[in-house]
Amino acid sequence: MLNSERSPITGKRVQLMATCLCDAFYDDVAAATVEVLEHLGVEVGFPESQTCCGQPAFNGGDWAASRKVVRHTVRTFAGDEPVVVPSGSCAAMLFHGAVLEFERERDLPEVEALGRRTWELADFIVNGLGVSSWEGRFEATVAFHRSCHSRGTASGEAALTLLRSVPGLRIVEFGEGEQCCGFGGTFSVSFPNISAAMGTLKLEHVRAALPDVFVSADMSCLMHLGGLAAREGKPIRIRHLAQVLRDALKGGIRE
Amino acid sequence: MPFLASAPALPSAMPSQPIDQFARELSPETRASVYQSTKTTHEKRTKLLFDQFADPNRLRTLAGEIKQHAIENLDTLLPQVEARLTGNGAKVHWASTAQGACEAVLRIMQARGATKLVKAKTMVSEEIELAHFLEGHGIEALETDLGEFIVQIDHDHPSHIVRPIIHKNRREIARSFEREGLGAYDDDPGTITRRARHYLRHKYLAADVGLTGANFVSAESGRIVLVTNEGNSRFCLAATKCHIALVGIEKIVPRDRDLAVLLNLLGRSGTAQELTVYTEFIGGPKSAAQPDGPEEMHVIFVDNGRTEVLASECREILRCIRCGACLNVCPVYRQASGHAYRSVYPGPVGAVLSPLLAGERFPQLADLPKASSLCGACNEVCPVNIPIPDLLLRLRQRAKEENVPSPGTPPMGAWALLASQPTAWRAALAGGRLMNHVPTKLIPVPALQAWAAQRELPAWRGGEFRKWLRQRRSR
């Protein structure tokens, strides 16, 4: 899942793709993304027509339905500015998944063009803007989940680069870090038993490392793991990378 | 035991996919065997590759290119390999179907008046159900790989490509041996192995024909490469007068030197060994240049659906060298075990290959490609760099196009409509708030119920971000 062929960044204006999960559940993550980008002097545009990247139907095999949504997304994010998205999964959908399902479509070039200027947040900050250290303070031990859609991309390492640079923040490793959390989109509801078993295993590994905060660059993984932990009656403190960076600027963990 | 807790199971009435149901019923003991074994092998594999090679991923890419080149040039490589093999003194047979391959073996046996066959481990023989076929024709077909031998005496099926009995523990095996009269109950692995070896030694001596598969066949030299750990394939060929090699047509590589790349990856990826204990290169039957071995050699090339796979958009799966690394790393395989896949090839590779090889029976196995969170770990470990997640996705799309029912998969039509109409989307964002005021149990959406059976749903905050942004902008 490589995103090596990317349009160069010119200027400091981006379009924010907030993701459907943040639009529906995690507004603070989208807000933190805006604050983090603005802190870096980036002007953030938000196309109001945005909905979803199209991944649910793509993963479910309904490519006709997915293409309809991708076409809407391509129209919504018209222009040349980079599109920044606080999710490795949605980013991968645009630079990889959408390209796959448009292989035989006439508008493939438009889809590819959007893919080339789509960036996952940490990747954009570190490899797009060239920022590799973060200021402020975040006194906490953090376990970082490298979400699966960042495999083969620069996102995981970029996120760790930023986190390691935050004063006060300590990273802890945990067992089987390369394993999936079990979310997997529609997989989480069509394979609920396996999905939950994978998540439970992940939680055991994470808890064994005793972090204060469990961080990822994808809210989907955190929604699944946080939801499982809450149901077990042993909730864990989940944060998106953007929230950690924003909170660091404001002095540390916020409840 | 740490790290083996399973989440509370769903009520069985809840629709979920067959593999999920299978995993739910799986005994904790089996899950523990599969999990421990796959995890250990995967971790050793990764350490070995990264300790010994500066960039294993470049090697995987190269190996993938070699195999892709081979499968895309079968039209020239197959005649070439036939000419080489014939020149080396072997007889070449072509079988387009499983039935045809089984009959080819039977004809060779009958022509020699042979009734006893010893088999080394070969996945393609499992695929064509050869042992079953031969037994139906009064021929003894004995498995000599220890794992396959145990599968055979138990009338079971292999559950892993490399480790057929990964789902069994030694206590079960000791009970099977006792039942078969191979000795009083003793679950010491050394004793079990010794007893099997003792039993099999006599069988090798009495057998007429030795049957093997092939890990690779070089089109350049016609050499057949066999990779084993137990030495049983050598025994199969040491005492018999006739060797039959059963080979899937995708096993061909263009040149002998390609083997250097592929063998370096196969042992490390499959069993975390630099090389397996035995690597045999068989150049032909007994001759002046090769004084040992059977006097007669037959190579049966099996298609059995492979050319159709080659013509499909999933042809990359034919690169597979059957190392099993994708099974070992796969979190779904670890939870569900191999039998969940209801086919000879389990795990990620099987989820692609099995429905494809099923031909017209595709709908019966169309659920297999769904048994993946698309995490991509399989692609990351594959020694020939097969983009397995992409292939799974293509097959999901094919299942949808062919209208194969998919229990538990939410319908996407209404969602696509909403997600392509911004006004409707924003209305839904606002309307979703109702969910915060109604107990989840009362909302008749199956996907929501499946989610909420084991996980809390976060509070609905649809539209809050947009409101925040507008306020921030107007300040």
Contacts between the chains, C-beta under 8 A, distances in Angstrom:
chain1	res1	chain2	res2	distance
A	1	B	376	6.7
A	18	B	465	5.9
A	20	B	419	7.5
A	22	B	465	6.1
A	23	B	429	6.1
A	23	B	462	6.7
A	23	B	463	7.5
A	23	B	465	6.3
A	23	B	466	7.5
A	24	B	429	6.2
A	24	B	432	6.2
A	24	B	460	6.4
A	24	B	461	7.1
A	24	B	462	4.8
A	25	B	458	4.6
A	25	B	459	7.2
A	25	B	460	6.6
A	25	B	461	5.8
A	25	B	462	7.9
A	26	B	458	7.2
A	26	B	461	7.4
A	27	B	461	4.9
A	27	B	464	3.8
A	27	B	465	3.7
A	27	B	468	6.3
A	30	B	465	4.2
A	30	B	469	8.0
A	31	B	465	6.1
A	31	B	468	5.3
A	31	B	469	7.5
A	34	B	469	6.7
A	34	B	472	7.5
A	46	B	466	7.8
A	46	B	469	5.8
A	48	B	422	7.0
A	48	B	466	7.2
A	49	B	422	4.0
A	50	B	422	7.6
A	51	B	418	7.3
A	51	B	419	4.1
A	51	B	420	7.0
A	51	B	422	6.5
A	51	B	425	4.6
A	52	B	419	4.6
A	54	B	419	7.3
A	56	B	410	7.9
A	56	B	412	6.5
A	56	B	415	6.5
A	57	B	412	3.9
A	57	B	415	6.8
A	57	B	416	5.9
A	58	B	393	7.1
A	59	B	374	6.2
A	59	B	393	7.0
A	59	B	396	7.4
A	60	B	396	6.9
A	60	B	400	7.5
A	60	B	409	5.6
A	60	B	410	7.2
A	60	B	412	5.5
A	61	B	370	7.8
A	61	B	393	7.4
A	61	B	396	3.2
A	61	B	397	4.8
A	61	B	398	7.8
A	61	B	399	5.8
A	61	B	400	3.9
A	61	B	406	7.6
A	61	B	409	7.7
A	62	B	397	7.8
A	62	B	400	5.3
A	62	B	412	4.2
A	62	B	413	7.7
A	62	B	416	7.5
A	63	B	397	4.8
A	63	B	400	7.4
A	65	B	412	4.3
A	65	B	413	6.0
A	65	B	415	7.2
A	65	B	416	3.6
A	66	B	412	7.4
A	66	B	416	7.2
A	68	B	416	4.9
A	68	B	419	7.9
A	68	B	420	5.0
A	69	B	416	5.5
A	69	B	419	4.4
A	69	B	420	5.5
A	71	B	420	7.3
A	72	B	419	6.8
A	72	B	420	4.1
A	72	B	422	8.0
A	76	B	422	7.8
A	97	B	393	7.6
A	100	B	390	6.0
A	100	B	393	6.7
A	100	B	394	7.9
A	101	B	397	7.5
A	148	B	373	7.2
A	148	B	374	7.4
A	148	B	375	3.9
A	148	B	376	5.5
A	148	B	377	7.4
A	149	B	376	7.6
A	151	B	375	7.7
A	151	B	376	4.5
A	151	B	377	7.6
A	151	B	379	7.8
A	151	B	380	5.8
A	152	B	376	7.2
A	152	B	380	7.4
A	175	B	3	7.4
A	176	B	39	7.5
A	178	B	377	6.7
A	178	B	380	7.8
A	179	B	331	5.6
A	179	B	375	7.7
A	179	B	377	7.1
A	180	B	331	5.1
A	180	B	373	5.0
A	180	B	375	3.5
A	180	B	377	6.8
A	182	B	331	6.9
A	182	B	373	6.2
A	183	B	373	6.6
A	184	B	372	7.2
A	184	B	373	2.8
A	184	B	374	6.0
A	184	B	375	7.1
A	185	B	373	7.8
A	185	B	374	7.5
A	186	B	409	5.7
A	186	B	410	6.1
A	186	B	447	7.6
A	187	B	370	7.5
A	187	B	372	7.0
A	187	B	373	4.7
A	187	B	374	7.3
A	188	B	373	8.0
A	188	B	450	7.8
A	188	B	451	6.5
A	189	B	408	6.2
A	189	B	410	6.5
A	189	B	446	7.6
A	189	B	447	4.4
A	189	B	450	4.0
A	189	B	451	5.5
A	190	B	16	6.2
A	190	B	17	5.3
A	190	B	20	7.2
A	190	B	370	6.4
A	190	B	406	7.2
A	190	B	407	7.2
A	190	B	408	3.6
A	190	B	409	4.8
A	190	B	410	7.9
A	190	B	450	7.5
A	191	B	16	6.3
A	191	B	17	5.6
A	191	B	19	7.0
A	191	B	20	4.2
A	191	B	23	7.9
A	191	B	332	7.4
A	191	B	370	7.5
A	191	B	371	6.6
A	191	B	373	8.0
A	191	B	408	7.5
A	192	B	10	5.5
A	192	B	14	7.0
A	192	B	16	5.6
A	192	B	20	6.7
A	192	B	408	7.5
A	192	B	450	4.6
A	192	B	451	7.6
A	192	B	453	6.3
A	192	B	454	6.4
A	193	B	6	7.9
A	193	B	7	7.2
A	193	B	9	5.9
A	193	B	10	6.0
A	193	B	16	6.6
A	193	B	20	5.1
A	193	B	21	7.8
A	193	B	23	5.6
A	193	B	24	4.5
A	194	B	19	7.4
A	194	B	20	5.4
A	194	B	23	5.0
A	194	B	331	7.9
A	194	B	332	5.7
A	194	B	335	4.7
A	194	B	336	6.2
A	194	B	371	7.7
A	195	B	373	7.2
A	196	B	6	7.9
A	196	B	7	3.5
A	196	B	8	7.7
A	196	B	454	4.3
A	196	B	455	7.2
A	197	B	6	4.8
A	197	B	7	5.4
A	197	B	23	7.2
A	197	B	335	5.0
A	198	B	331	4.9
A	198	B	332	7.8
A	198	B	335	6.5
A	198	B	373	7.2
A	199	B	7	7.1
A	199	B	455	7.8
A	200	B	5	5.5
A	200	B	6	6.7
A	200	B	7	4.7
A	201	B	3	5.8
A	201	B	4	7.9
A	201	B	5	7.5
A	201	B	331	7.9
A	204	B	2	7.2
A	204	B	3	5.4
A	204	B	5	6.5
A	205	B	3	6.9
A	223	B	458	6.1
A	224	B	455	6.4
A	226	B	456	7.6
A	226	B	458	7.4
A	227	B	451	7.6
A	227	B	455	3.2
A	227	B	456	4.6
A	227	B	457	6.6
A	227	B	458	7.2
A	228	B	7	6.9
A	228	B	454	6.4
A	228	B	455	5.0
A	230	B	455	7.5
A	230	B	456	4.0
A	231	B	454	6.0
A	231	B	455	5.5
A	231	B	456	5.3
